[in-house]
Amino acid sequence: MTFQDYLDYFRSIIDKSNEEQAAPYDNPDYIEYTRMNWSRMNRWLKTGKLSEELTAIVKGIKEPQNWIVITEPWCGDAAHSVPFFHMLGELNPLIRVDYELRDSEPFRINDYLTAGSKSIPKIIFRDAAGRDLATWGPRPAGCQEIYARLTAEKADFETVKTEIQKWYNGDKGVEIQQELVQLLQ
């Protein structure tokens, strides 16, 4: 799906009543995650700044590429990363960005597990022949360290969510861009 298709799908979840929702959105917690993620994603789309270095690298891509973003509207990490993928894809007409839902066909996530888990978001960078050039995800290393530490400490879900949110707000998309520079150079 295109980014606009993804936005339309995202918005449709928020606009439906609980009785109209399919799983997992029939759970009110998932609707709340989705509402918060809509707000976060739109904030990054308005205020996110791309680094000069990453912008130059992406604009300098000379051969067609297909970037596949595996995501879901309920995913908090995706709300902070997907806007940057979108902004980057807009920089170069040789780049086509496709968005896929983790929990729907073609279930591509099964080929890109993180430590055996279907962790998202995941972005796959491919050449015109469909060969993988690189993958990234599900979160920047600094954020992953916080997540791993809190998980090891058996912190409750609210604590994990709050600490990760603080990290993303403080980082402002810097670390993900630094990691993408390393992958795309």
C-alpha positions as CSV (number, residue, x, y, z in Angstrom):
1,M,0.0,0.0,0.0
2,T,1.0,3.6,-0.5
3,F,1.7,5.9,2.4
4,Q,-1.7,7.6,1.7
5,D,-3.4,4.1,1.9
6,Y,-1.7,3.5,5.2
7,L,-2.9,6.8,6.5
8,D,-6.4,6.1,5.3
9,Y,-6.4,2.7,7.0
10,F,-5.0,4.2,10.2
11,R,-7.7,6.9,10.2
12,S,-10.4,4.4,9.6
13,I,-9.5,2.5,12.7
14,I,-9.7,5.7,14.8
15,D,-13.1,6.7,13.2
16,K,-14.9,3.3,13.8
17,S,-16.8,2.5,16.9
18,N,-15.6,-0.3,19.1
19,E,-18.4,-2.6,17.9
20,E,-17.2,-2.2,14.3
21,Q,-13.6,-3.2,15.0
22,A,-11.8,-6.3,14.0
23,A,-9.1,-7.8,16.3
24,P,-6.9,-6.5,17.8
25,Y,-8.8,-3.2,17.5
26,D,-11.8,-4.6,19.3
27,N,-9.7,-4.2,22.4
28,P,-10.1,-0.6,23.7
29,D,-6.4,-0.5,24.7
30,Y,-5.4,-0.9,21.0
31,I,-7.7,1.9,20.0
32,E,-6.1,4.1,22.5
33,Y,-2.6,3.1,21.3
34,T,-3.7,3.8,17.8
35,R,-5.0,7.3,18.7
36,M,-1.8,8.2,20.5
37,N,0.3,6.9,17.6
38,W,-1.8,8.9,15.1
39,S,-1.0,12.0,17.1
40,R,2.7,11.1,17.4
41,M,3.1,10.2,13.8
42,N,1.5,13.5,12.6
43,R,3.7,15.5,14.9
44,W,6.8,14.0,13.4
45,L,5.5,14.5,9.9
46,K,5.1,18.2,10.8
47,T,8.2,18.8,12.9
48,G,10.7,16.0,12.0
49,K,13.9,17.3,10.5
50,L,16.0,15.2,8.2
51,S,19.8,15.5,8.6
52,E,21.8,17.0,5.8
53,E,24.0,13.9,5.6
54,L,21.1,11.4,5.2
55,T,19.3,13.7,2.8
56,A,22.4,13.9,0.6
57,I,22.8,10.1,0.6
58,V,19.1,9.4,-0.3
59,K,19.1,12.1,-3.0
60,G,22.3,10.5,-4.3
61,I,20.8,7.1,-5.0
62,K,21.2,6.6,-8.7
63,E,19.4,3.2,-9.3
64,P,15.8,2.4,-8.6
65,Q,15.1,1.0,-5.1
66,N,12.0,-0.4,-3.4
67,W,11.7,0.1,0.3
68,I,9.2,-2.1,2.1
69,V,8.0,-0.8,5.5
70,I,6.3,-3.4,7.7
71,T,4.2,-1.7,10.3
72,E,0.9,-1.6,12.2
73,P,-1.0,1.5,13.5
74,W,-1.0,0.1,17.1
75,C,2.8,0.0,17.2
76,G,4.4,2.8,19.3
77,D,7.8,2.4,17.8
78,A,6.4,2.7,14.3
79,A,4.7,6.0,15.1
80,H,8.2,7.5,15.7
81,S,10.0,5.8,12.7
82,V,7.5,5.6,9.8
83,P,7.3,9.4,9.3
84,F,11.0,9.5,8.7
85,F,10.8,6.6,6.2
86,H,8.1,8.5,4.4
87,M,10.0,11.8,4.3
88,L,13.1,10.1,3.0
89,G,11.2,8.2,0.3
90,E,9.9,11.6,-0.9
91,L,13.4,12.8,-1.6
92,N,14.2,10.7,-4.6
93,P,11.9,9.6,-7.5
94,L,13.9,6.4,-7.9
95,I,12.7,5.2,-4.5
96,R,9.3,3.5,-4.2
97,V,8.1,2.9,-0.7
98,D,5.5,0.2,0.0
99,Y,3.8,-0.2,3.3
100,E,2.7,-3.6,4.5
101,L,0.8,-4.6,7.7
102,R,2.6,-7.1,9.9
103,D,-0.6,-9.0,10.7
104,S,-1.9,-9.3,7.1
105,E,-0.8,-11.0,3.9
106,P,1.8,-11.4,2.6
107,F,3.1,-11.9,6.2
108,R,6.6,-10.8,5.0
109,I,7.6,-10.2,8.7
110,N,8.1,-14.0,9.0
111,D,11.2,-13.6,6.8
112,Y,12.6,-10.7,8.9
113,L,12.2,-11.7,12.5
114,T,14.2,-10.0,15.2
115,A,15.5,-12.5,17.7
116,G,12.7,-14.8,16.7
117,S,10.1,-12.1,17.2
118,K,7.8,-10.3,14.7
119,S,9.1,-6.9,16.0
120,I,8.1,-3.8,14.0
121,P,8.6,-1.5,12.4
122,K,10.9,-3.1,9.9
123,I,12.2,-1.5,6.7
124,I,13.7,-3.5,3.9
125,F,15.8,-1.8,1.3
126,R,15.8,-3.6,-2.1
127,D,17.4,-3.0,-5.4
128,A,15.4,-3.1,-8.7
129,A,15.9,-6.8,-9.0
130,G,14.3,-7.4,-5.6
131,R,17.6,-8.3,-3.8
132,D,17.8,-7.1,-0.2
133,L,20.4,-4.4,0.3
134,A,19.8,-3.8,4.0
135,T,17.2,-4.0,6.7
136,W,16.5,-1.9,9.8
137,G,14.3,-2.2,12.8
138,P,12.5,-2.3,15.1
139,R,13.9,0.6,17.0
140,P,17.2,2.6,17.3
141,A,20.0,1.0,19.4
142,G,19.7,3.6,22.2
143,C,16.0,2.9,22.6
144,Q,16.5,-0.9,22.3
145,E,19.0,-0.7,25.2
146,I,16.3,0.9,27.4
147,Y,13.8,-1.6,26.3
148,A,16.1,-4.5,27.0
149,R,17.1,-3.2,30.4
150,L,13.5,-2.6,31.5
151,T,12.4,-6.0,30.2
152,A,15.3,-7.7,32.1
153,E,14.2,-5.8,35.2
154,K,10.6,-7.0,34.6
155,A,9.3,-3.5,34.5
156,D,5.5,-3.2,34.0
157,F,4.2,-2.2,30.6
158,E,3.3,1.4,31.5
159,T,6.9,2.0,32.7
160,V,8.3,0.6,29.5
161,K,6.0,2.7,27.4
162,T,6.7,5.9,29.3
163,E,10.5,5.5,29.2
164,I,10.6,4.6,25.5
165,Q,8.3,7.6,24.8
166,K,10.7,9.9,26.7
167,W,13.6,8.5,24.7
168,Y,11.9,9.1,21.4
169,N,10.9,12.7,22.4
170,G,14.4,13.5,23.5
171,D,16.1,12.0,20.5
172,K,13.9,13.7,17.9
173,G,14.8,11.1,15.2
174,V,18.5,11.7,15.3
175,E,19.7,8.1,16.1
176,I,17.5,6.4,13.5
177,Q,18.9,8.8,10.9
178,Q,22.5,8.0,12.0
179,E,21.8,4.3,11.7
180,L,20.2,4.8,8.3
181,V,23.3,6.7,7.1
182,Q,25.4,3.7,8.1
183,L,23.1,1.3,6.2
184,L,22.7,3.4,3.0
185,Q,26.2,4.6,2.5
